[in-house]
């Protein structure tokens, strides 16, 4: 809307069904979002109104809550779902603290989707060949792009911890500083949007697919989680002697109880399972371990005051609001029910059947469909609407015949 309209407080309304729009642009049947498909009010968060530094003409973005016209957050809003989870922690006198690690690829423009993604041509006239992981000079060919990314992050108030070249060809990772879960979800969303926009200005293509290249590590969005007491700020995962607490165990137990049911929330696309089924430190399991990257739940090496649980399941394609909400909701469920985790694993290990997770979108949606826990934590309207939208996407995928099928199967008798 115009800046005048925004400053006058003019209300912006949106059809409820838009919150269930699938990635191809269609919608599930209206019964999943209210048969009348009435309006929601988009209410700007005053702390999340940003002048867009990459725009040549003055423009601003306001992150909004989607509220019912009758009052209260819409159950279909993923930002609203996260706020509800945070409120449930607050009712216990607790506040979760999270940090996200987001991986992404920087490619040359890809105008033909039948062709593979390729890294851009660097200042030396060459394309990266995959030998630059963790190199101090690996992004020299992209220096103008990253320089503007850093400037735009500063202008948007996005503090960054570390930035590095990851294991994939032209793949990078940013670690955002830990803080309030809603703030981190907003920052992760803004950063992904920023990447896309700045890349376009530089003739580049940033891709946040979970697995854009075969035989190459995929892109994750690991979520680091701890819990502090409201008021004291004490990390409740560590006792006065520096040892893990029962609340720490129960949080892990809750994650183990919920990860299989919630896999479709962490891995929302067909491509998500390419990353999980061909893991390069992308474990598709609910095992937990001290500093073992093969476990879906990793306890990073840290001081007792910084004890935290890293959820390594979500991909870079996950909705940050929903992924953080699902992870924290599962952990709180474990605390409330005093669930005990399995024994920690170390070294090389075989995943027990009860800790294996769905390895296709179809299996993950079927698991979510049967989950009473998901309905208790997120409400039936949200879960059923989410499944309906994702089922449309899965059906659209199966409507196409892939190059592999034509190449391998066409010659079969």
Secondary structure, DSSP 4 states (H G I P E B T S, - for coil): --HHHHHTTPPEEEEGGGGG--TTS----GGGS-TT--EEEEEEEEEEEEE-TT-SS--EEEEEEEEETTSSB-TT-HHHHHHHHHHHHHTTTEEEEEEEEEEEEEEE----TTSPP-BPB-TTS-B--S--TT-TTTTGGGHHHHHHHHHHHHHHT--EEEEEE-SSTTEEEEEEPPEEHHHHHHHHHHHHHHHHHHHHHTTEEEE--S--STTS---BEEEEEEEEETTT--BTTB-TTSPBPHHHHHHHHHHHHHTTTTHHHHS-STTHHHHHHS-SS---B--EEES-TTSSEEE-S--GGG--EEE---BTTS-HHHHHHHHHHHHHHHHHHTPPP-----SS-PPPGGGB---SHHHHHHHHHT-HHHHHHH-HHHHHHHHHHHHHHHHHHHTS--HHHHHHHTT--
